[in-house]
């Protein structure tokens, strides 16, 4: 792969403030792309998640990596804001958009891991679905015409898990499964126009929030393995980002349209590594250490 295979490409990473979205945005930048980084947390104010990461920080990292990062504050649950965002991209980039990444989530504080559906807060569950699924639909509705007009491009739906396995909480499972279905449906409608759509999942992701949960940083993350041995097989957001960048640079990506992909399968095909040179494979670890307790992951959707 050439050093900057996405030079002159334009990407929109919706939900690029932190975690997997940030990792994807930065690695698209490292491949040479111009990346619009959007989210609700900016230097002018935090979202209700009240975390410190901002879209401006992500955009700066995109530029430092070799691309061009452009932060735009946008609430993707609001069609008017998404429409204005896409109009801005079209105006500034001559109508060009090559990659759309739907990575909006915001559901962590709304996820109830302790109760079945009939004991959960219904309002919280429905808000989770609006944040994690409806935002993706709104964003695609306004952004897809730019890809269709070019007759090429890639849509990436970021999810958790790529099988039909239950994910441990009703609304969480419904949201993450629905996102895969969004990729399937978009793939069917976009295929005649030469645009691919896929879903993708990381393995055990060392996001900012996960590192904080374990009381470590990326510099000393291995210290948390004593708390959770499975953490030894975790991966940085950059690993997910490199998977997406590889897909975006692949001229044969249409062969994968409609599929639910994972970092643990794509690294074998594209040869990318994590930032430390490792190639984490959480599915292999699951088969070795978790299958007896939790059963098989299942076949990819």
Secondary structure, DSSP 8 states (H G I E B T S, - for coil): --TTTTTT-EEEEET-SSHHHHHHHHHHHHTT-EEEEEES-BTTB--TT--S--HHHHHHHHHHHTSEEEEEE--TT-HHHHHHHHHHHHHHTTT---EEEE-----GGG--SSS-GGGS-HHHHHHHHIIIIIHHHHHHHHHHHHHHHHT-EEEEEEES-SBS---SSHHHHHHHHHHHHHHHHHHHHHGGGTEEEEEEE-SSB--HHHHHHHT--STTGGGGGGT-GGGGG-B-HHHHHHHHHHHHH-TTGGGGTT-EEEHHHHHHHH----TTS----HHHHIIIIIHHHH-----B-
